[in-house]
Amino acid sequence: MAIDVIMPKLGESITEGTILEWKKNVGDKVSRDETILEISTDKVDSEVPSPASGNIIEILYNKNDTVEVGKVIARIGDSKEVTSIKKNETVEVPSDVEEKKLVEEVVIQDKQALSNENVRKFYSPLVKSIAKRENINLNELEQLSGSGHNNRINKEDILKYIESKKVSHDEPAEVITKSVVADLENKVEPMDHVRKMIAQHMIKSRDTSVHVYSSNEVDMTSIVNFRNKHKDSFNKKYKTSLTYTPFITDATIKAINDFPLINCSIIGDDIKHNKNINIGIAVALPDNNLIVPVIKKSEELNFLGLARSTVDLAHRAREGKLQPDEAQGSTFTITNPGIFGSLFGMGIINQPNVAILSVGAIHKRPVVKETEFGDVIVSRSMMYLTLAYDHRIIDGAYGTRFLAKLKELLEGYSNDEIKI
């Protein structure tokens, strides 16, 4: 009797998944818990194991199909049950190279098709993150032959390659360096699944929220000095890096307690007041995509808990090891373009939030300070904060007062306030 393979529900808010790659074809033998396909839910890739041992007798959906949670996507049974007409062959799906050629011909109307030598392969975000971690460049990746559909490289392929490099590390790797000119050619490349999801999310936010921005300048000198003094001992004691993010997150939580409307959501014509403060922290991925892992119930954590949660979520996000629920359910978002050198940024609200805080780089600048002896010019570590908020429920006065409170909290940190 055939056993159904179901599109899994990987989180409370997950309603569908997109098939990235089938690891097995109709007729292939599989063992229980062996990976048979890879799916993507929102921004997290997951592998789906086989629910039983047997043979793949039917595949009901093709690569790139989006399927609702709970639907049957394949069936496993006895080899005698394999259908004479394979379901996954009823629709001819072009390979990655053919897709790129078709797009090139339609959009650019170039009469000469690109050769296979100049068309780059598609790599999943998981493969890209592993390659980034192991310092494997794109040229090196292109020399590998994958075991996936259309020779696509999967997680097992790149891990085997990394292991082989460790065994033969004394032997120089033969990598054919392609001409840099190939990177400069005009070409059209289809968006990957993650980029499509980000694009749709940004368009939805633009069309939903009425964005208004307020900025403030914060003197971070006390926090900078505190971090410089304690970062080594903090890391040694707690095995966690001491960054500026938990300082900002902690102050944000305290400011939200005084201005709770910043933590609300809009549902139709109603305002939802969220009991918990679920802080989303935007993380840039090695493949240039973006994900927002969420610190759930952040108001219940102390400074150490915020620091550990921030480092853990960011690390697992870059490694592709987040669970789908860990990137859902934020009520307020913090993004930090300052780590890339930006003086300040103007973020797009992460729906269904009604506000997002953008953190700029910390720079030393000459600042005029009032003293009992008159004004003096001193060197201070300064930072810009920019708050984007939804003008449908938050007016300028409320948003600006929230930002002023955040500035007050950050500038008021003292060495006695944080116990480490």
C-alpha positions, -999 to 999 in steps of 0.1 A, spaced: 0 0 0 13 34 -10 24 59 17 18 96 11 46 122 14 30 153 28 41 189 25 52 194 62 40 222 85 73 236 98 58 264 119 25 278 132 24 306 106 37 285 77 10 278 52 29 267 21 63 256 8 82 258 -25 99 228 -39 136 237 -45 149 203 -56 139 166 -58 167 144 -45 150 113 -59 132 104 -91 103 81 -98 115 45 -94 144 53 -70 147 33 -38 147 53 -6 152 44 31 132 58 60 144 93 71 165 96 39 162 131 24 140 130 -7 135 167 -15 144 202 -4 118 229 2 118 266 10 93 282 34 95 320 33 133 324 38 143 291 54 154 260 35 145 226 49 151 190 39 121 166 39 129 130 50 111 99 36 83 87 60 90 51 50 114 27 31 105 17 -5 104 32 -39 92 65 -52 62 55 -72 48 89 -80 59 126 -78 29 150 -79 47 184 -81 77 198 -100 106 219 -90 96 255 -81 60 245 -75 45 262 -44 23 237 -24 0 242 5 9 226 38 -8 192 42 -10 183 5 4 151 -9 35 158 -29 47 122 -36 40 86 -28 62 57 -17 55 20 -22 67 -12 -37 88 -12 -69 59 -30 -87 37 0 -81 59 25 -100 36 42 -125 45 36 -162 43 73 -169 64 93 -144 45 122 -130 75 145 -128 80 140 -165 45 151 -177 57 187 -177 90 194 -193 108 217 -170 138 234 -186 172 231 -168 188 260 -151 210 268 -181 181 266 -205 160 289 -183 187 315 -183 191 312 -221 153 316 -226 152 347 -205 182 361 -223 166 355 -257 132 370 -247 144 401 -229 176 410 -246 167 394 -280 202 383 -284 206 360 -314 236 342 -301 228 320 -271 252 320 -241 275 290 -240 274 267 -210 309 279 -201 297 314 -194 264 306 -176 267 302 -139 250 274 -120 222 280 -95 232 274 -59 207 273 -30 212 297 0 223 268 21 251 258 -3 262 294 -6 264 299 31 285 268 35 308 279 7 312 313 23 320 298 57 347 275 41 362 303 19 351 285 -13 348 310 -41 324 309 -70 350 298 -95 358 269 -74 321 260 -69 316 260 -107 342 232 -111 321 208 -89 297 183 -104 266 179 -82 244 148 -76 211 167 -77 188 173 -106 206 188 -136 239 182 -117 229 208 -91 252 209 -61 234 201 -28 246 201 8 260 166 7 281 174 -24 297 205 -9 304 188 24 321 159 7 342 183 -13 352 201 18 362 168 35 382 158 4 401 191 6 410 185 42 424 150 33 445 163 4 453 198 18 490 193 9 482 190 -28 475 222 -46 439 224 -58 434 225 -95 410 254 -100 405 268 -135 403 306 -131 378 320 -156 382 354 -172 369 383 -151 354 396 -183 326 370 -179 314 389 -148 311 421 -168 289 408 -196 253 419 -201 230 391 -189 197 384 -173 195 361 -143 162 349 -128 157 358 -91 161 329 -67 132 320 -44 145 340 -14 149 371 -35 114 368 -49 100 365 -13 119 396 -2 107 415 -33 71 406 -26 74 415 11 89 449 3 62 457 -23 35 447 1 50 469 28 52 499 4 16 494 -6 3 489 29 21 513 53 23 550 51 60 555 59 72 585 79 107 589 92 123 606 122 160 607 130 181 615 161 217 617 170 229 597 200 261 601 220 273 565 224 306 573 241 297 557 275 285 525 258 316 524 236 339 528 266 320 502 286 322 477 257 359 483 251 366 478 288 345 446 293 343 428 259 372 404 266 361 395 301 325 392 289 335 368 261 357 347 284 330 345 311 299 339 289 315 326 257 295 353 239 306 383 219 297 417 234 284 438 206 264 470 205 232 453 194 221 441 229 226 477 243 203 490 215 178 462 219 176 466 257 170 503 254 144 497 227 124 473 249 124 498 277 113 526 254 85 504 239 72 499 275 66 537 277 53 539 241 34 506 235 18 518 202 52 513 186 47 475 192 12 472 177 -1 458 145 -30 468 122 -56 441 113 -81 456 89 -96 486 107 -85 473 141 -54 479 162 -39 448 177 -20 455 209 7 429 213 13 417 249 49 405 241 77 424 225 91 401 198 122 419 184 133 411 149 170 416 141 178 419 104 207 397 94 226 400 60 233 365 46 265 354 27 245 352 -6 235 389 -3 199 381 8 183 392 41 165 374 69 150 386 101 153 361 130 131 370 160 138 372 197 105 360 211 93 376 244 124 397 245 110 417 275 115 387 297 153 385 290 181 403 308 211 419 291 230 386 289 200 368 275 196 394 248 233 392 239 232 354 237 200 353 217 213 379 192 246 361 186 229 327 184 202 337 160 225 356 137 250 328 136 224 301 128 208 324 102 241 327 83 246 289 86 211 282 72 201 264 104 171 286 115 138 269 121 109 285 101 92 298 133 124 316 143 120 340 114 83 347 120 62 367 145 81 399 150 63 429 165 92 454 161 123 452 139 159 466 142 181 468 112 218 479 113 232 492 80 259 509 102 279 477 104 286 481 66 296 517 71 264 535 64 259 568 84 222 562 87 195 543 68 157 546 61 143 511 65 111 497 50 86 485 77 86 447 82 49 438 79 28 434 100 50 457 123 42 494 124 78 506 129 114 497 122 146 512 138 176 517 115 210 520 133 238 539 117 276 535 121 293 549 153 319 576 144 340 599 165 332 635 158 339 669 174 308 678 195 300 710 214 293 703 251 281 727 277 301 728 310 301 750 340 331 768 325 313 774 291 311 755 258 339 731 249 345 710 218 352 674 226 356 641 207 326 618 211 314 586 196 282 595 178 255 575 161 223 582 141 191 564 148 162 566 122 127 554 130 103 545 102 67 543 114 33 538 100 15 571 98 -19 553 98 -17 549 136 15 566 147 18 604 144 50 624 142 48 635 178 45 600 192 72 586 169 96 614 177 90 611 215 97 574 213 130 582 195 138 608 221 132 583 249 155 558 232 182 585 229 178 593 266 182 556 276 213 550 254 230 581 266 222 573 302 239 540 305 264 537 333 289 511 343 268 501 372 236 496 352 247 463 335 259 435 357 284 412 340 
